[in-house]
Amino acid sequence: MIEFLTLKDINSSHFKEMMEIYLNSFPENERHPDKIIANRIASGKEICYIGVQTSKVVFMALLWPLNGTDFILIDYLATKKENRQSGLAKSFINYIKQKSIKDSKNLILEVEDPKFGTNTNEREKRITFYRKLGFKQFADIKYILPPLQGDQETQMLLMVFQSFPSEFIDGKQAIELISRIYSELYGISKDSQLLKQIKDTINEQVRII
C-alpha cells in the first residue's frame, strides 16, 4: 500500500532516502545541486511529495507553483529503481491531477524530446505514458532545458494537463509561463539569449495537441 505524503523536514531520514532516488534518477546536467533542492523544500517554495511503503521512501516528486499563474510545474518525478514498473508514478499523477482539478490549477512538465539524444525509445515511452494520463503537448515550441550543472543543454517538450481543457494557449501567456520557469527555477533573466531562442518559436496562438 502506497501513501503519498508531503515532506518538509530536510533533516529527516525520509529526506535522505528521497534524495538518493533523486540523485540516481536524473543525469547531472538535468538536476540541481543537493543544497538547492534542500533550500527550496525548507523554504516552502517547492513542494516535495514522497511515496512511502513499509516505512521506506520508494517514490519522490517535486512540484513548483509558478508565481502569478494557475500553473504548477512538475519539476521532478522518480521511482526507486527496484520499485519501477509498479504503477507508483501513475498513481501519483492521478492523485495530483484530482487535486489540481479541485484547486483549478494546471500541471505542466518538461519531457525529453525523442527527436534528440540516443535513448529515443525510452523518451517516446515517457511521452506516451503522460498522454495516456491526459497530458497534451504545447505544439511547435522548441523548448530547451538550460544546463543545471556543466554546459550541456537538453532539447525538451512542454506537456500540460489542464483543469479546464482548451485547444490553444495565447502566445503571450506561453512566453510569460516559460519566462517564469526560467527565472524562478533556473535563475535566468528574461533577456537571455537562450530564452530569446525559445520565444522566437512561439506563435500568437500555441496549439495544445
Disulfide bonds with the S-S distance in Angstrom:
none
